[in-house]
Amino acid sequence: MDREGGFSLIEMMIVVAIIGVLTSILIPVYSNYQKKTSIKACLFEVKRYSNLVYVDIFDQNELTAPFSPTVNACESITDASTMDQDNIQKITGVVKRYSDVKIECDLEKGSKCIIVE
């Protein structure tokens, strides 16, 4: 009696189970990686803008005023174009797709930035 080639039902079920286990492990890992990357991109964007505003406000040799932010990695960034030495506020950025995570840069403390979750 010749046996036909191919996989048995048990072998196929084992393969599907292994794929399911691997998927259940990798999806949360990838999701966490994606969130960290979004936070770092927004942090870089807010920090860059905060540093430029800090220099524009506190540089005694320049008569430049702060400009409006360019938003790419963040959902929004505080507009500091009206700030001067007498009117300094924290610059806050909201991370895209993760609106519960914010980046705050304090110009009074030398443009130090923190992540607020």
C-alpha positions as CSV (number, residue, x, y, z in Angstrom):
1,M,0.0,0.0,0.0
2,D,1.5,3.3,-1.1
3,R,1.3,6.2,1.3
4,E,0.6,9.6,-0.1
5,G,3.1,12.3,0.6
6,G,2.1,15.4,2.6
7,F,1.6,16.6,6.2
8,S,-0.8,15.0,8.6
9,L,-3.4,17.1,10.5
10,I,-1.5,16.9,13.7
11,E,1.7,18.3,12.1
12,M,-0.3,21.2,10.6
13,M,-1.9,22.0,13.9
14,I,1.5,22.0,15.6
15,V,2.8,24.5,13.0
16,V,-0.2,26.7,13.4
17,A,0.1,26.6,17.2
18,I,3.8,27.6,17.0
19,I,3.0,30.5,14.7
20,G,0.3,31.6,17.1
21,V,2.7,31.6,20.1
22,L,5.4,33.5,18.2
23,T,2.8,36.1,17.1
24,S,1.5,36.6,20.6
25,I,5.1,37.2,21.8
26,L,6.2,39.5,18.9
27,I,3.2,41.8,18.6
28,P,3.6,43.4,22.1
29,V,7.3,43.7,21.6
30,Y,6.9,45.5,18.3
31,S,4.2,47.7,19.7
32,N,6.4,48.7,22.6
33,Y,9.3,49.4,20.2
34,Q,7.0,51.6,18.0
35,K,5.9,53.6,21.1
36,K,9.5,54.2,22.3
37,T,10.5,55.3,18.8
38,S,7.6,57.8,18.6
39,I,8.5,59.2,22.0
40,K,12.1,59.6,21.1
41,A,11.3,61.3,17.8
42,C,9.0,63.8,19.5
43,L,11.6,64.3,22.3
44,F,14.2,65.2,19.7
45,E,11.8,67.6,17.9
46,V,10.7,69.4,21.1
47,K,14.3,69.6,22.4
48,R,15.6,71.0,19.2
49,Y,12.8,73.7,19.1
50,S,13.3,74.4,22.8
51,N,17.1,74.9,22.3
52,L,16.5,77.3,19.4
53,V,13.9,79.3,21.4
54,Y,16.3,79.4,24.4
55,V,19.1,80.8,22.3
56,D,16.7,83.3,20.6
57,I,15.4,84.6,24.0
58,F,18.6,84.7,26.0
59,D,21.3,85.6,23.4
60,Q,22.2,89.2,24.1
61,N,24.0,89.7,20.8
62,E,21.1,88.8,18.6
63,L,17.8,90.7,18.1
64,T,15.9,87.7,16.9
65,A,12.5,86.6,18.2
66,P,11.4,83.0,18.6
67,F,9.6,81.5,15.6
68,S,6.7,79.0,15.4
69,P,7.5,75.3,15.6
70,T,7.6,72.9,12.7
71,V,5.6,69.8,13.8
72,N,6.4,66.4,12.3
73,A,7.0,63.7,14.9
74,C,4.7,65.4,17.5
75,E,1.0,66.0,17.4
76,S,1.5,69.5,18.7
77,I,4.2,71.8,20.2
78,T,3.7,74.9,22.3
79,D,4.2,78.0,20.1
80,A,6.9,80.1,21.7
81,S,6.9,82.9,19.1
82,T,5.4,85.4,21.5
83,M,7.8,84.5,24.4
84,D,10.5,86.9,25.7
85,Q,12.6,87.1,28.8
86,D,9.7,88.4,30.8
87,N,7.2,85.9,29.5
88,I,8.8,82.4,29.7
89,Q,6.7,79.2,29.7
90,K,7.4,75.5,29.5
91,I,7.4,74.2,25.9
92,T,5.2,71.1,25.7
93,G,5.0,68.6,22.9
94,V,2.3,65.9,22.6
95,V,3.5,62.6,21.0
96,K,1.7,61.5,17.9
97,R,-0.6,58.5,18.3
98,Y,0.2,58.5,22.1
99,S,-1.6,61.6,23.3
100,D,-1.2,60.6,26.9
101,V,2.6,61.0,26.6
102,K,4.0,64.6,26.7
103,I,7.4,66.1,26.5
104,E,8.1,69.2,28.7
105,C,11.1,71.5,28.3
106,D,11.7,74.1,30.9
107,L,13.4,77.2,29.5
108,E,14.1,78.6,32.9
109,K,16.2,75.6,33.7
110,G,18.3,75.8,30.6
111,S,15.9,74.0,28.3
112,K,15.9,70.8,30.3
113,C,13.4,68.3,28.9
114,I,11.5,65.5,30.6
115,I,9.0,62.8,29.4
116,V,5.7,62.9,31.2
117,E,3.5,59.8,30.9
